[in-house]
Amino acid sequence: MSVSFPKRQRLADPWRSAMVALGLACILPNATPLLSQETAAPSAGEGQQAGEPGIGDATFLDAVTVTADHVPGSLRDTPGHVSIVTDDDIEDQLLEDIADLVKYESGVYVEGDTTRLGLNGFNIRGIGGNRVLTQVDGVPGAEQFDFGPFNVHQQAIDIDTLKSAEIVRSAGSALYGSDAVGGVISLITKNPSDYLGNGSRHFGLKAGFDGRSQDSNLNLSLAGGGEAGRASLFVSSSNGNELDNAGETGGRGADRDLPNPQERERLQALGKAAYDISTGNTLRATFELNSVEAETEVLSALGTTRFGPFTITNFDVLANDTQDRNRASLEQVVTNSGAIDQWSWRINTQNVDTAQNVAEHRLFATFGPPLETNRSGDLWFEQKTFGAEINGLAESGNGGSFSSAFYFGGSILADEFDMLRDRIEHDLSGRIVPTQLVFPSKYFPQTDTEESGAYAQAELRWNRITLIPGVRYDSFVVDADASDDVYIAAGGQPAASWTRTRSHPSSARHSNSTERPH
């Protein structure tokens, strides 16, 4: 006997409506000509290349990082170890996924599971999970959550949407909070001006194939507008199989090191709009929909397992994993505003819905007659997020041997977490097999969290020496629903709510070394 899953309809009505609306938004009338601030003044949502004259025939090509200090700055003058992978690197090196994105970066890799779930989050110098802050256009990704076979992954993104990826290997907790104790991965998607260049219309179509996973993909990009108002739409779809590896052992059971047979689908739509209110004052809006589905024949879980007097034999194990993510944000960037050289604000929402279903055909044997059953288990996890932040920069003394920069800002992040576990089992005649476990159940009650923080950091530069003192204050509140009926019925521990505050002083000293031409 075998079990199978019905195919989901991949493009739901909300997708169609959103994509039609964003497609119409791409055809903008030319407004009164203004300086395109999206190109002239990069913000926390952009990464750009800047050229500088070198010595003799050599030319220094220096990148701009917006992650290391929350505002644009020269990579050469940035303390710590920061790397930037640009869209040119992605195209020239034929990078296909987030694992390829960091394969040439020392000490950085993407964690993964070859047996079922595939690529997960980033690991920097041995630190991974929720201790590495991963953000897309400044919006933090979903929390990772692990419990037994259930695993919530952080990222699913088409890297063709990226303008750059910035990797901060040192701890960034003074600027970003405790989520950045292992470092920061900042994925920055393309803005409309990146598609338009000096033109007013853009149409792009790209097809690709990755032989490692037999993945075929198709991308469509549209952009339009004038110097004052611009909009873009990126849509991509891919279908593929399991990612090949160097394993040699096939067959069934835990000894298998080849990847399990798998079918994967991904659909993404990213829309952006930008409007220059005035010179040095730009408003941007972003909307993204992302859906991933993977169906896996879990051959590595087949075979017989003994638990004391009990024996369980799995004949078939099929898994269906889905993740739907949507986010929206609105931000404003203002440059040369009086005593403040640059300040910006952003508000954003994000919803990540992860569902995993496992269907098993199994034989259970103990002291009595063996029992052959079909079991179906479901796990569901949802995270709803609202965030807001403001950042500023003030500089002085740019002309002398001593100069300084003062960074300041604050943020608030409110999350709602909920999950559900359910399971049902039938024998071959269709009768429900009783169990002493309680279903549905929860590992934790519905919980609201609130993280707020404020930071201040200075850069004091004297010739080639930079001193960086900083301080951050954080507040973390957990509010668990003590009246969650499903959690209580399953016999969970009493729910607890609490509040914590913490300040983080920091100081670093940085000495520039002689740069090399690239």
N, C-alpha and C positions, 0 to 999 in steps of 0.2 A: 504493500500500500504506500502511496506517496501523497504528499500534500503540496499545494501550490498557492500562490497569492494572485489575486486579481490585479491587473495593471491599473494604476491611478491615472486619471486624466491630468496631464501635466500642465495644461494652461487653463487655469480657472478664470471665471469671469472677471474678478478684480484685476487679474493680470492684464486682460485684454483692455479693460477700461483705462488702466494706468498707462499702458503702452501707447494707446491711441492719443491720450491727452498729452503725454510727453512728446510724441511724434509731432503733434500740431504745434507744440511750444517751440520746436526747433526752427520753425519758419517765422522768424521775427522780422518786423519791419526795421529798416535802418533808422536809428534815432539820431539825434543831434550829435555830431562827431565830438567825442571826448577822448582823452588819453585812455587807452585800455589798461586800467589798473591791474587787471588780472595778469597781464604780462609784465608790466613795469614794476609792480610792488607785490612780490610773492608773499603769500600768507601761510598760516599753519596747514593749509590744504594744498600747497604746491611745492615742488622741488624743481630747481632750474640749474642749468649749467652756466657758468660765468667764466670768461677768459681774461687772463691778465698777461701783460707783457713780461717776458722773462729776461734772462741775461744772455746776451749774444744772440745766437740763432735758436736757443731753447725757448719754449713757450710753456708757461705754467697754466694748466687747465684746472681750475679749482671749482668744486661743487659747492652748492648752497644747501645747508641743512636747516630744517625748521623744527627738528625734534629735540636736539641736544639742549636748546635753551628756550623752547616754546615759540621762538621768533626766528626769522631768517638770519643766518650768519655764515661766514666763511668756514668751510670744513677745515681749512688749513689752520685757522685760529681757534678751533674748538678743542677744549681739553677733553681728555678721555679718548677711547677708541671708538670712532664712529665710521661706519661704512655706508656707502650709497650705491644702490643698484638702479640704474636709470632705464627708461624705456628703450634707449638705444642698446644697452647691454642685453635686454630681454630679446630684442630682435636679432642682434648680431650673434648671440650665443644660442639661439633657438631654444630658449627656456620655455617650458610647457606648464609647470605647476609650481606651487610654493616651495617644494623640496628643491627643484632646480634653482629657484631664486637665491638660495643660500649655499649651493653646493661648492662654490669657490670661496666661501667665507670661513676662515679658520675659527674653530670653537663654536660654530653655530650649525644646527641641523634641525630637521623637522621630525618629530616623533611620529611613529606610525605602527599599525597593526596589520601584518600581512595576512592574517587568518580571516579577517572580516571587515574591520572598520576603516582601514586605509589610513591616509595621512591625518595627523592631528595638529597639535600646537608646536611652537618653536621651543628649542632648548638652547640656552646660551651658557657656555662654559659649565655644563653639568646641571644647570638650574632650569627647570621647565615648569609646565603646568601653569597655575594661576600666579606664580611668582615672576613670570615674564609678562609685561604688559604688551598686548597686541592690539593695535588700533587701526581702523580704516578711516581715513580723512578725519582723524582726531577723535573718532567715536570708539570706545573700548569694545573689543569683541566679547562674545559670550563666555561665561565662566565654564571651565572644564568641570565635569562631574563624573566620578567613577564609583560604581558599586557593583561588584561581581561582573557579569557580562555587560552591564549597562554602562555606556560611555558617551558623554556629550562632547563633541568636538568643537574646536574654536572657529576654524576658518574654512570657508568654501568660496573661492573667488577666482575668476578668470584673470590671470595676470596680464592679459592684453589690455585690461582697463587701467593698468598702473602707469603713472608718470614716473614714479620712483618708489623705492623701498629703502627706508633708513633703519640702520641697525646700530643701536647704542649698547655696547657691551658692558659698560660700567653701570652700577646701580643708579637709578634715576629717581629714588624715593623722595628727594628734596623737592623736585618739581612735580612729580606725578603720584606720589603716595606709595604705600607699601606694596601695591601690585607690581611695582617696577623694581623690586629689590634685585632681580636677576638681570634687568636690562629692559630695553624698549624696542619693539618692532613696530615701525610706523609705515603702513601701506598708504600711499597717496595716489588717488586716482586722477585721471586726466580731466582737466577743465576744458570748457568749450574752446578757449583760445589755443589750446594745444592741438586741437583738430583743425582749426580754421587758419592758423598762421596769419598771413596777410590777406586772406580771402574772406568772403562773406558766406560761402556755402561749402559744405563738405559731405561727401558720400564715400563710405569705405565698406568693402566686403572682403572677408578673409576666410579661407578654408584651410584646415590643417589635419594632419594625421600623426599620431604618436604610436610607433610600433611596439613600444614597451607595454602598453595596455590596450592595443588595438583601438585607440580612442580617435574618433573622428569628431571634429568640431567646426562650427560655422559661426562667424562673428559679423555683425552689422553695426556700423557707426554712422550717425547722422549729426550734423551740426549746422547752425545758421545764425545770422544776426549781423549787427554792425559793431561799431567801436564802443557804443554805450551799453547795448544789451546783446547777450549771446546765450545760446542754449545748445545742449547736446544730448544725444540718446545713444546708448550702447546696449545691444542685445546679443547674447551668445547662448549657444546650445551645444551640448556634447553628449556623445554616447560611447561607451567603451566597456572593457572587461577588467579583470583583475590586473594589477601591476606586476609584471614579471620580476623575478628575483634570481639569485644565484643558487637557489635550493636544488637539491638533487633527489630527495626522497618524496615520492608521491604516495598514492594509496590512501588508506583511511586510518584515522587514529592520531594520537598525540605525537607520534614520531614523524608525521608529515611536516616537511619544511618548505615545500612548494606552496605558493598562494592558493587559497581556495577558489574554485570557480565563481565568478561574480559578473554581474551586469550592473553598470552604473549609468545614471542619467543626471545631467545638471542643466539648469536653465537660470539665466541671470539677466536682469534689466537694470541699467543705471542711467538715471536722468539728472542733468545738472543745468542750472540757469544762473547767470551772473548779470548784474546791472551796476554800472558806475553812476552812483548818485551825483558825484562831483569828482574833481581831480583828487586822487588820494583817498577816496571813500567808495568802497565796493561792497555790495550786498550779494550773497550767494545762497542758493538753495539746492539741496541734493535729495534725491529719492532713489532707493535701491530695493529690488526684490531679488531673492536668491533661493532656489529650491534644488535640493540634492536628494536622489534616491539610489539605494544600492540593494540589490538582491543577491544573496550569497548562499551557495550550497556548502555548508560548513562540514567538509569532509574530515577536518582535523578533530571534530568532536564526536566522530562515530567510533563504535567499538564498545567494549564491556568495561565497566568500572565497578569495583567492589567497595562497599562501605560496611565493614563488619560482616554481619550475616546477610546484608542486602546486596543484590547484584542488579545493576541497571545496564541494559544494552540499547544503544541508540542505533537504529537502522537508517533513519533520515533526519537531518536537521537543516531546516531552511530558515534564513533570516531575512527580514525586510526592514531596512533602516532608512528613515527619512529625516530631513532637517529643512525647515522653512525659516528664512530670516528676512525681515524687512526693516529698513531704517529710513529716517528722514531727519534732515538737519537744516537749520537756517543760521547763517553767520554774517558778520559784518567786520570788515577790516578797514581801519583808518590810519593813514600815515601822515607824519609831519603835522600833528595836532598840538600846537603850542609847545609846552614844556615836555610833552609826551611824544617821543619819536614815532611810536606805533602802539596802537592798542586794538584789541579785537574781542568779540564776544561770540558765543555759539550756544544754541539750544538744540537738543537732539532727542529723538525717541528711537527705540529699537525693540523688536520683539523676535525672540528665537524660540521655535517650537520643534522639539525633537521627539520622534516616536520610533520605537523599536519593537518588532514583533518576531517571535521565534516559534516555529511550528516543528514539533518533534513526533516521530513515530518510534516508540520505544517499548521495551519489554522489562517489566519489573518482576524480580524473583526474590522470594524469601522462604520461610519455612513451608508455606502453603503452595498451591498451584501458581505458576507464573501468570502474570497479567499483562496482556498486550494492549497498549493504549495509544491514542493520539492526543497530544498536549499542545495547547496554544497559549503563549504568554505574551503579555503586552506591558511595555514600560513607556511612560510619557513624562516629559520634562519641559517646563516652560519658564522662560525668563523674560520679563517685561522691564524695560529700562527707560528712565527719563534722566537726562543730564543737562547741565548748564555750566558754563565756565566763562571767565574773563581773564585776559592777560594783557600786560603792558610792558613797555620798554622805554627807558630814558637813558640817553648817552650824553657824555660830555668829554671835552678835551681831546677831540679827534686830531688836532693839529700838532700836539706836542709829544714828548717822550712818554708822558703819563696820560692815560685815558681811563675812563670807567664806564661801565654799563650796569644799570639797575633793572632787574627783572622782578615783576610782582604779579600776583593774580590769585584767583580762588576758583573753586569748583564745588559742585554738588552732584551726587549721583544717587538716584533712588531706584531700587530694584524690587521687583515682586517675583518670588520664586514659588513654584508649585510643581508637584509631581504626583503620579499615580501608578500603581502596579496592580495588574489583574492577571488571572490565570484560570483556565478551565480545561478539564481533561475528561475524555470519553473513552470507554472501551470500544471494541470493534462492533458491538451491537448498538452503539449510540447512547448508552446509558452514562450518566455523569459519574465519575469516580470521586468518592468523597475524600476530603483532606482535612487534617486538623489545623491547617493554616487558615488565616482569615484573608479573604479577597473580596473586594479590592482593599489595598492597603497602601500605606505611605512610609517611606524611610524618614521623612520629616514633615511637620505640619506646614501649611501655607505660611510663608514668612516674607515680611517686608524688611528691607535693609536700607539704611541711609548713610552714605559716606560724604562728608564735607571736609574741605581743607582749604588752607590759605598758605601761600609761600612768598618768600622774598629772598632773592639771591643777587649778589653783586659780583662783577668781574672788575678787579683792579689790575690794570695793565701798566707795567713799567718796563719799557724797552721790550725784551723778549721773555719777561717773567709775568705770569698772571696768577693772582691770588683770588680764590673763589669762595667766599663765606656765604652760607645760606642757612635758612631756618624754615621749618614747615610745622604747621599745627593741624592735626587731624582729629576728627570726631567720627566714631563709628557706632551706629545704633542698629540693633537687631530686635525686631518685633515679631515674635512667633505667635500664631493664632492658637491659643490654648483651648479653644472650643471647636477645633477641626474634628468633625464627627468621624471621618474616615480614619484619621490618624489615631483617635482615641479607641475606636472599635478594634483596630489591629493590635492594641496593647502597647503602644509606644510609650516611651518615658515622658514624664510631665514636661510640657513645653516651657522653655525659659526665654525671657527677653532681657537684654542688657545693653549698657552704653559704655563705651571706652573713649578716652581722649589721649592723645600723645603728641608731644612736640619732638621734632627731629632737627637738631643743629648739625651742620656739616661744614667742612672746610677742606679745600683742595688747593694744591699749588701745582702750577703747570709751567713748564719751560719749553718754548718752541724749539724745535730742531731745524736744521737747514733743510728746506724743501728740495725735492728732486723734480726735474721736468718730467711730464708724462708724455 
